[in-house]
Amino acid sequence: MKSADDWVDGLLADLKCASTMTWEGGREAFRAMPNMVERVIRWHLDRIDSDLYRAYCEQALSHFERLVEQSDPYAETLRQASARLRL
C-alpha cells in the first residue's frame, strides 16, 4: 500500500503530465482539460483503499493549495483537481 505522500506525489506528477506542455509567457502551463483531471484522479483513487480516500484527498488538497500560493506553473490544473477532490 502506498503512503499518502507517495500517492499525492504520483497524483501531482500525473496531473502535471496531463497539462499541455506549451508554456504561456514562460510562467504558466496551460491547464489540463477537466475530463483529463477527472480521469487522472479516478485512476489514482482506484488504487487505494476507499477507507483512505478522505485522508489522502485532504493531504493532496493541502499540498496543492501550497503550490498554488507559491504560483506553481500548473496552478490552474491544481485548482481544478482541488475542486474535484473536495466532492
Secondary structure, DSSP 8 states (H G I E B T S, - for coil): ---HHHHHHHHHHHHHHHSEEEEETTTEEE---HHHHHHHHHHHHTTS-GGGHHHHHHHHHHHHHHHHHTT-TTHHHHHHHHHHHT-
